[in-house]
Amino acid sequence: MDYTAKLDQAIQRLHDEGRYRTFIDIERKRGAYPHATWRREDGEERPITVWCGNDYLGMGQHPAVLAAMQEAIETTGAGSGGTRNISGTTIHHKRLEAELADLHGKDSALLFTSAYIANDATLSTLPKLFPGLIIYSDALNHASMIEGVRRNGGAKRVFRHNDVDHLRELLAADDPEAPKLIAFESIYSMDGDFGPIEAICDLADEFNALTYIDEVHAVGMYGPRGAGVAERDRLMHRIDIINGTLAKAYGVMGGYIAASHRMCDAIRSYAPGFIFTTSLPPAVAAGAAASVRHLKTDQARRDQHQTQARILKTRLKGLGLPIIDHGSHIVPVIVGDPVHTKMISDMLLENHGIYCQPINFPTVPRGTERLRFTPSPVHGPDEMDRLVHAMDDLWSHCALNRAEATA
């Protein structure tokens, strides 16, 4: 076996399909986000504007967050020193978990190093706690949820995306006495559509199923205190397990679940992804706690974020570009071809100083390749003008069809 040749073949397939991923080397400037510096491979440095970041609200630059991190690193040092069970639990971890439990109106919260790990570890552990558990998973759930469901060794059913009737059929076909859990998202990040939370909760009540919601692209941004879409719709009390991230709207790093004390205690005690992982650095936990605490009262920032998204969608629609608009903050522009998507992304960066990474298969289905813009409260009118004018020019340059926006 020529292992090197096999690796070369695997990488070449990605090049041939036009979906080889290129990592752009950027340096964020404190206090200047979304502006950054792009370091090209030839060593040249250029100023750019980031339009694809997940720091949705600019909290990664917020003075309260930075001050909390600086204070924690001065008092505690860099790392946590171990797993949560072995010397890695500090006052900063406990404070953050308390903030998150309060945010979601739950008894407890449990920190993980990422929301990916939180999903994977929790969903793969649940069948150990509920033998015979059947998990019903939305077809467009995040890869971390799919992996957790796949790895747990239990029964699974995949229902068509947001199709409550199909979910009902699957639930009704199974043993009424079998333990059940429905796993879905509040906002699906590639199209920006909302999950039918209330209808799913109704089915869960009817079929005695647990509910598991991923609010990764909603926490901090929706609801009176930023707890997500379930809070906005007054449905948090009907969700058994809420998954969220600290790396998007909260601008730091880490993931978590919020649930009853018994549920968090059981996951804490049985999930290898929690037990055997070094805990978050105390400074990261302190910064995240400050961000969560701040956003519980900063409705103006959430409102401005939604306003920016609406403005960008309206202007891109006005150009006739194929926008998907489900009313969320996600702004996907469908190109439909990996080569053209990469070409527009490259030209935005090279010619206009605008950074927006192409989204290709397997993140989205083939034929739906796209650019996914993430406007924030700190993208001003000038940045918006440059982006809209650049997209108008490049769409014509690449001879792509203009179409009505879809919802």
C-alpha positions in Angstrom: 0.0 0.0 0.0 1.4 3.4 -1.1 -0.1 5.5 1.7 1.3 8.8 0.4 -0.3 8.2 -3.0 -3.7 7.5 -1.4 -3.5 10.7 0.5 -2.6 12.6 -2.7 -5.6 11.0 -4.5 -8.0 12.0 -1.7 -6.8 15.6 -1.7 -6.8 15.8 -5.5 -10.5 14.7 -5.6 -11.3 17.8 -3.6 -9.4 20.0 -6.0 -11.1 18.3 -9.0 -14.5 19.0 -7.5 -13.7 22.6 -6.7 -14.3 22.1 -3.0 -10.8 22.0 -1.5 -10.8 24.2 1.6 -8.3 27.0 1.9 -7.7 28.5 5.3 -7.2 32.2 5.2 -4.6 33.6 7.7 -6.2 36.6 9.4 -5.3 38.7 12.4 -8.1 40.3 14.2 -7.4 43.8 15.7 -8.7 44.5 19.2 -11.4 47.0 19.1 -11.5 47.1 15.3 -13.8 44.1 14.4 -14.9 43.3 11.7 -11.7 44.8 10.3 -8.7 42.5 10.3 -5.4 41.9 8.5 -5.0 39.2 5.9 -1.5 37.6 5.7 -1.1 36.3 2.2 1.2 33.3 1.4 3.7 35.7 -0.2 4.0 37.6 3.0 2.0 40.7 2.0 -0.4 42.0 4.5 -3.7 43.5 3.4 -6.7 45.0 5.4 -9.9 43.1 5.0 -13.4 43.1 6.4 -14.7 39.8 7.8 -18.2 39.0 6.6 -18.4 35.3 7.6 -17.4 35.3 11.2 -19.6 33.7 13.9 -18.8 36.5 16.4 -22.3 37.6 15.6 -22.5 40.5 18.1 -18.9 41.5 18.3 -18.7 40.4 21.9 -15.2 39.0 21.3 -14.1 42.6 21.5 -16.3 43.8 24.2 -14.5 45.6 27.1 -16.4 43.7 29.8 -15.4 40.4 28.3 -11.7 41.4 27.9 -11.5 42.8 31.4 -12.9 39.6 32.9 -10.5 37.4 31.0 -7.5 39.6 31.9 -8.4 39.6 35.6 -8.9 35.8 35.6 -5.6 35.1 33.8 -3.8 37.4 36.3 -5.2 35.7 39.3 -5.4 32.0 38.1 -2.9 31.6 35.3 -3.4 30.1 31.8 -4.8 26.6 31.9 -7.2 24.9 34.2 -4.8 22.2 35.2 -6.9 19.1 34.6 -10.3 17.6 33.9 -13.3 18.8 35.8 -13.0 15.8 38.1 -9.2 16.1 38.7 -8.3 19.7 39.7 -10.0 21.3 36.7 -13.0 22.8 38.3 -12.6 26.5 39.4 -14.9 29.2 40.7 -15.0 30.6 37.1 -16.4 27.3 35.7 -19.0 27.2 38.5 -20.0 30.8 37.9 -20.4 30.3 34.2 -22.6 27.2 34.7 -24.7 29.2 37.1 -25.1 32.0 34.6 -26.1 29.5 31.9 -28.6 27.7 34.1 -30.2 31.0 35.0 -30.2 32.1 31.4 -32.3 29.0 30.3 -34.4 28.7 33.5 -33.0 25.3 34.2 -31.7 23.7 37.5 -28.2 23.1 36.1 -25.8 23.6 33.2 -22.8 21.6 32.2 -19.7 23.0 30.4 -17.9 21.4 27.5 -14.9 22.5 25.4 -17.2 23.1 22.4 -20.9 22.8 21.4 -19.8 20.1 19.0 -18.5 18.0 22.0 -21.5 18.9 24.0 -23.8 17.5 21.3 -21.7 14.5 20.6 -21.1 13.6 24.2 -24.6 14.1 25.4 -26.4 12.3 22.5 -24.0 9.4 22.5 -24.5 9.0 26.3 -28.3 9.1 26.6 -28.9 5.5 25.6 -26.7 4.4 28.5 -29.1 6.2 30.8 -32.3 5.1 29.0 -31.8 1.6 27.6 -33.7 1.1 24.4 -33.8 4.8 23.7 -35.0 5.7 20.2 -33.7 9.1 19.0 -35.7 11.0 16.3 -33.3 13.3 14.5 -34.1 16.1 12.0 -32.5 15.3 8.6 -30.6 18.7 8.6 -29.3 18.5 12.1 -25.7 19.6 12.7 -22.9 17.1 12.1 -22.2 17.0 15.8 -25.7 15.8 16.5 -25.6 13.3 13.7 -22.3 11.9 15.1 -23.6 11.7 18.6 -26.7 9.8 17.5 -24.6 7.5 15.2 -22.1 6.6 17.9 -24.6 5.8 20.7 -25.4 2.4 19.4 -29.1 2.8 19.9 -32.0 3.0 17.6 -32.5 6.2 15.5 -35.1 7.6 13.1 -34.4 10.5 10.7 -37.4 12.6 9.9 -37.6 14.9 6.9 -36.5 18.4 7.7 -39.0 20.3 9.8 -41.7 17.8 8.7 -43.8 17.3 11.8 -46.2 14.9 10.0 -43.3 12.6 9.1 -42.1 12.8 12.7 -45.6 11.8 13.9 -45.6 8.8 11.6 -42.2 7.6 12.9 -43.3 8.1 16.6 -46.6 6.3 16.1 -44.9 3.3 14.4 -42.6 2.6 17.4 -43.3 0.8 20.6 -45.3 3.2 22.9 -43.4 1.9 25.9 -39.9 2.6 24.4 -38.1 5.7 25.7 -37.9 8.4 23.1 -36.0 11.6 22.4 -36.6 14.2 19.6 -33.4 16.1 18.6 -33.7 19.2 16.5 -32.4 22.8 16.1 -34.0 26.1 16.7 -32.2 27.8 13.7 -30.6 25.8 11.0 -27.5 27.8 10.1 -27.1 27.1 6.4 -30.6 28.3 5.3 -31.5 30.3 8.4 -34.9 28.6 8.9 -36.5 28.0 12.2 -37.4 24.6 13.7 -41.2 24.1 14.6 -40.5 24.1 18.3 -44.0 24.2 19.7 -45.3 21.5 17.3 -42.4 19.2 18.2 -43.1 19.8 21.9 -46.7 18.9 21.4 -45.7 15.6 19.8 -43.2 15.0 22.6 -46.0 15.4 25.1 -48.3 13.1 23.1 -45.7 10.3 22.7 -44.0 10.8 26.1 -40.7 11.8 24.5 -37.8 13.9 25.7 -36.9 17.0 23.7 -33.3 18.1 22.8 -32.8 21.4 21.1 -29.6 22.9 19.6 -29.8 26.7 20.1 -26.2 27.3 18.9 -27.1 29.9 16.3 -29.7 31.6 18.6 -28.3 32.0 22.1 -27.4 35.5 22.8 -29.4 36.8 19.8 -33.0 35.8 20.4 -35.4 36.1 23.4 -35.7 38.9 26.0 -32.4 37.8 27.7 -30.8 36.1 24.8 -31.6 32.5 25.8 -32.6 31.6 22.2 -35.7 31.0 20.1 -37.3 28.8 22.7 -37.2 31.8 25.1 -38.5 34.1 22.4 -41.5 31.8 21.9 -42.0 31.1 25.6 -41.2 27.4 25.2 -38.1 26.9 27.3 -40.0 25.1 30.0 -41.0 22.5 27.5 -37.5 21.6 26.4 -35.7 18.9 28.4 -32.1 19.6 27.2 -30.9 22.8 25.6 -27.5 22.8 23.8 -25.7 26.1 23.3 -22.3 27.6 22.4 -20.1 30.3 23.9 -18.2 30.7 20.6 -20.7 32.6 18.5 -22.9 35.4 19.9 -20.9 35.3 23.2 -17.6 35.7 21.3 -15.4 33.4 23.4 -15.2 29.5 23.3 -16.9 26.5 24.7 -20.3 24.7 24.7 -22.8 23.5 27.2 -26.1 21.8 27.9 -28.7 23.2 30.3 -31.2 20.8 31.9 -32.5 19.4 35.2 -30.0 18.8 37.9 -30.5 15.0 37.5 -29.9 15.1 33.8 -26.7 17.2 34.0 -25.5 15.0 36.9 -26.0 11.8 34.9 -24.3 13.2 31.8 -21.5 14.5 33.9 -21.1 11.1 35.4 -21.3 8.9 32.3 -20.1 10.9 29.2 -16.5 10.2 28.2 -16.4 13.4 26.2 -16.9 15.3 29.5 -15.0 13.0 31.9 -11.7 12.7 30.1 -11.3 16.2 28.6 -9.3 19.0 30.2 -11.7 21.8 31.2 -11.8 25.2 29.6 -9.1 27.7 30.8 -10.5 29.7 33.7 -9.9 33.0 31.8 -12.1 31.7 28.9 -14.8 30.7 31.4 -14.6 34.1 33.1 -14.9 35.9 29.7 -17.9 33.8 28.7 -19.6 34.4 32.0 -19.2 38.2 31.5 -20.5 38.0 28.0 -23.6 35.9 29.0 -24.2 38.3 31.9 -23.9 41.4 29.7 -26.2 40.1 26.9 -29.0 39.3 29.3 -29.7 43.0 29.4 -28.4 44.3 26.0 -31.5 44.2 23.9 -30.3 47.1 21.8 -27.4 45.0 20.5 -29.8 42.2 19.5 -32.1 44.6 17.8 -29.3 46.2 15.8 -28.1 42.8 14.8 -31.5 41.9 13.3 -31.7 45.3 11.7 -28.4 44.8 9.9 -29.5 41.4 8.6 -32.7 42.8 7.3 -30.9 45.7 5.5 -28.4 43.4 3.9 -31.1 40.9 2.7 -33.2 43.8 1.3 -30.3 45.2 -0.6 -29.1 41.9 -2.1 -32.7 41.0 -3.0 -32.8 44.4 -4.8 -29.9 43.2 -7.0 -31.9 40.1 -7.9 -29.5 37.7 -6.2 -30.9 34.3 -5.0 -31.3 34.9 -1.3 -32.9 32.5 1.1 -34.8 34.5 3.7 -36.6 32.8 6.6 -36.5 35.9 8.8 -33.4 35.0 10.8 -30.0 36.7 10.9 -28.5 34.2 8.4 -27.9 35.6 4.9 -27.2 32.8 2.4 -26.6 33.7 -1.2 -27.0 30.5 -3.4 -24.4 30.2 -6.1 -25.1 26.5 -6.9 -21.7 25.5 -8.1 -18.5 24.9 -6.1 -16.1 26.4 -8.7 -18.1 29.6 -9.0 -18.6 29.9 -5.3 -14.8 29.7 -4.7 -14.2 32.1 -7.6 -16.5 34.8 -6.1 -15.0 34.2 -2.6 -11.5 34.6 -4.0 -12.4 37.7 -6.0 -14.1 39.3 -3.0 -11.0 38.9 -1.0 -8.4 39.7 -3.7 -10.2 42.6 -5.3 -12.4 44.1 -2.6 -10.8 43.2 0.7 -14.0 41.3 1.7 -13.6 37.9 3.4 -16.5 35.4 3.0 -15.5 31.7 3.0 -17.3 29.5 0.4 -19.7 26.9 1.8 -19.6 23.6 -0.2 -20.5 20.0 0.1 -20.7 18.2 2.6 -21.7 21.2 4.7 -24.6 21.8 2.2 -26.0 19.5 -0.5 -24.4 19.5 -3.9 -26.0 22.1 -6.1 -26.7 24.5 -3.2 -23.2 25.8 -2.7 -23.3 29.3 -1.3 -21.8 32.3 0.3 -23.1 32.8 3.8 -22.8 36.4 5.1 -23.1 37.2 8.8 -23.8 40.9 9.4 -23.3 42.2 12.9 -24.0 45.4 14.8 -20.4 46.5 14.1 -20.7 46.3 10.3 -21.4 49.9 9.4 -23.0 51.6 6.3 -19.6 51.8 4.5 -18.9 48.1 5.0 -22.4 47.3 3.8 -22.1 49.5 0.7 -18.8 47.9 -0.3 -20.2 44.4 0.0 -23.3 45.1 -1.9 -21.5 46.8 -4.8 -18.9 44.1 -4.9 -21.5 41.4 -5.1 -23.3 43.2 -7.9 -20.1 43.5 -9.9 -18.9 39.9 -9.4 -22.3 38.4 -10.1 -22.3 40.0 -13.5 -18.6 39.2 -14.0 -19.2 35.5 -13.4 -22.3 35.6 -15.6 -24.5 34.1 -13.0 -28.3 34.2 -13.2 -30.2 36.6 -11.1 -33.4 35.3 -9.5 -36.0 36.2 -7.0 -35.2 35.6 -3.4 -36.8 32.5 -1.9 -38.3 32.0 1.5 
